[in-house]
Amino acid sequence: MAFTAQEGHIPSALSILTLVSACFTEFKFQETNHEFILSKGHGCLALYAVLANEGVLSKNELNEFCQFTGRLGGHPDSAKVPTVVTSTGSLGHGLPFGCGMAAAKKASGDGSGFVIVLIGDGECNEGTTWESALLASQLELGNLVCVVDYNHSGDRAIDLDGLDRKWQSFGWRTEVIDGHCVSSVKDTLKSATISDSRPTVVIANTIKGKGIKEMENNPAWHHSKLSHADYLKFSRELLR
Amino acid sequence: MRSVFQQVVSSAVAERDRLALFLGDIGVYGFREVLRDYPSRAMNIGIMEQSMVSFAAGFARSGFRPVMHTIAPFLVERGLEQLKVDFGYNGLGGVAISVGAPFDYSKLGATHHCPGDLEIIGSIPTAVIKVPVSLTSLARHLKESLTGVGFHYLRLSEENVEDELELLGITPYGYERHKPGAESAVVIVGVPPKGLLDFLLATDKNLHILEDFRHVGLLVEQLIGLRVDVIEYAYEGSTARYFSSLETPVLFHGINREFIHDYGEISDLRKLNSLDVASLSQRLK
């Protein structure tokens, strides 16, 4: 996708691939009333790959990423891909939106289903993230799970040292995990759905660009284009 | 207007279980009963306007029609990106209701002014804009917005001209008065000062009040061939694009694009911007 389109935030997608994949495996969004919001929309390459794997998108469609006639943009568009709950790309929108959906589930009387929101650590700079943390706790949104992709890309601006304690102080149930360990992610997501009036935050320690040594934790690759040589080299590395 | 707003919205929340109300810590006392009786969908969200808008959009995505309310600059300017993306780009419906524009909080300074609300909200392609000038039309527009579809913006005003509309006819876009043989017309956007309508009715000009921007095309058709003055209780030129197809001269009389560092009554700020009756009666001669 990224090579054909000469577009995409590859390291951000590699950072969250395990998280997104595990969310879809565990919550089966296509068949249930659980909802998933990719708030860090620039990581959408991972989402599209998972949706193709789930059969929601055809694998051919992935080749139309960022093409004029394609449905799959550099940030996900809810008007084009029905599985996308809300269009993201502007950071700081997904969590308050997800709070609204979680509260709406409770207001509907039915109350079943969880809302999972995946945000980045850079997004924890946004005021709306912490406003939502206050709000979700106040409203006892136990049906809300926020997964933080903690790849430390935001450290160059604001160091979020003690991030779990920050969320705890807002009244959230907190889990800290290895975001690239499939079993750990799945087990934690499963335990996050155990009844509790508190919302849950899963702080997933990740590596930006995971799987491609040259990209890992290298900010130069944040929004860079792949040459043909890069494409061949990195593909071999990922397939090893 | 606030009491009409509270009555209409409170009744609607009680009648329709898919209507939600979110306040930005404004109007809380007036809605106290609704907040008490329907706490799962009528909430004082607090002073977090951006999150309130996104939160409301989450309700909209879940099948509710949310109403959001706070002071104009905090809803329109602070919450703009959330209104644009979460409602506009997503194609979700809801009703944003402001109070205080353009400078109804005349004693509180420019932090509480919002003369740009109409052109700012107008930058969201899907937005429906309504600026009622009377209590009767406010109730009508509110009821239509609460039961309607899409994203609506309503501006509540401190003043109204309920008792000056007797000689005007109701149209889809607002109000009108046609004078046989008229060569010019005046269009008013926003609540005019007391006495301005009486002054204009005594002239040989046609008179139109634009309340519902969806129907501005009907209004513009009636202006063809006439000299037009548009009085805007908003930044001057805020509505210019709606009249751009007219070949005859159109003059705009609106709020100067400067920060207002003065206080006083609403009437003082109207006068400061030459939008009081005396100034306009000179300008419209």
Interface residues (C-beta under 8 A of the other chain):
Chain A: D77 S78 A79 V85 T86 S87 G89 S90 G92 H93 L95 P96 F97 G98 C99 G100 M101 A102 A103 A104 K105 K106 A107 S108 G127 T128 E131 S132 L134 L135 L139
Chain B: A20 S40 R41 M43 I45 G46 M48 Q50 S51 M52 V53 S54 F55 A56 A57 G58 F59 A60 R61 S62 G63 F64 E81 Q82 V85 D86 Y89 N90 G91
